[in-house]
Amino acid sequence: MSKKKKHEDHEEHVDESWLIPYADLLTLLLALFIILFASSQLDSKKYDSIMRSLNNAFTGGEAPFAMSNIIPIDDAANSTKNNNKNQNPPSKEQSKTDSQLAAKLQKEEKDLEELKKSMDAFIKDNQLNEQLTTKLDNEKLTITISDRALFDSGSATIKQDSQKLAVSIGGMLANYPGYQVEVGGHTDNIPIHRADFETNWDLSAKRSVNFMKILLNNGKIDPSSYSSVGYGEYRPIASNDTTEGRAKNRRVEVSILRNIKATDEIAR
C-alpha cells in the first residue's frame, strides 16, 4: 500500500523545466522591442541609457551595445546648421569691401542715368531724334549716331556743321571721368570702291578714329580711357536688304562701359 501511494505522488508532480527557456525567450523579445522603440525615437541619450541597462542585465557590464553609433536626425540637422552658421563668417574686411562695391555700383548707376538724361535732353532740344539714340543696359551706355549726321556718303571726314555735335557730346562725357569709352564705326554691306578705302573695314575704322579725335579735343578727357574700332559691315542692327535697314547700319556708336556689372554684384 505504501509503494502504490508513493507511485501516485510521483505521477502528480508536474515538470516545469520548460519555463526557464520560455522566460528567457520572453526577455529577449522584450529587449528587442525596447531596442526597436528606442531606435525609432532617435533619442541618443535614452538609447545609450537603455543599452547600458541591457548590457548590465545580460553581461554584468559594458559590452558592444554600450556605445551607440546612431546620430539623431534632429541633432545632426542642428549640428549642420550651427557648423554652416559658424563656417567662414564674413570678416570686417569682407564686409567693408562689399559695402564699398555697393557704393561704387550705386554711383555708377547714378552717373550713367544722369549722362543718358543729359544726352536725351540734348537730342530733344536740337531735334535730333532721327539721328541720335541712347540705350542703357547692364554692360554700357550706348550713344548711336547715324552716319548722315556726321559724314557724306563714302567719306570719313566729319562735316563742318556736324563737328559741333561731336564737341557737345565730348563736353558731356568729360563730366563723367573714370569710364572706358569705345568709339565704334559701322557700315552697311554694300562694297566700297574708293582709292582711299579698299573695304568697309577701312571706312568704318577711319570714321571712328576721326570722331574720337574731336572728342579728345576736350582737355578734360583722359585719352587713355578712349579707344576706337572699326567693325565694318559685320555688326548690323537691321537688315541690309532694305534701304532703311542699310541706313540704320551705317552709324557711329559711343559706348561708355560699366566698371561694375550689376549682375556681378547680385551674384556676390
Secondary structure as GFF3:
##gff-version 3
##sequence-region A 1 268
A	DSSP	alpha_helix	2	12	.	.	.	ID=ss1
A	DSSP	alpha_helix	19	41	.	.	.	ID=ss2
A	DSSP	alpha_helix	44	59	.	.	.	ID=ss3
A	DSSP	three_ten_helix	64	66	.	.	.	ID=ss4
A	DSSP	alpha_helix	73	86	.	.	.	ID=ss5
A	DSSP	alpha_helix	92	125	.	.	.	ID=ss6
A	DSSP	beta_strand	132	136	.	.	.	ID=ss7
A	DSSP	beta_strand	140	146	.	.	.	ID=ss8
A	DSSP	three_ten_helix	147	149	.	.	.	ID=ss9
A	DSSP	three_ten_helix	160	162	.	.	.	ID=ss10
A	DSSP	alpha_helix	163	174	.	.	.	ID=ss11
A	DSSP	beta_strand	181	186	.	.	.	ID=ss12
A	DSSP	alpha_helix	200	215	.	.	.	ID=ss13
A	DSSP	three_ten_helix	223	225	.	.	.	ID=ss14
A	DSSP	beta_strand	226	230	.	.	.	ID=ss15
A	DSSP	alpha_helix	243	249	.	.	.	ID=ss16
A	DSSP	beta_strand	251	257	.	.	.	ID=ss17
A	DSSP	alpha_helix	262	267	.	.	.	ID=ss18
###
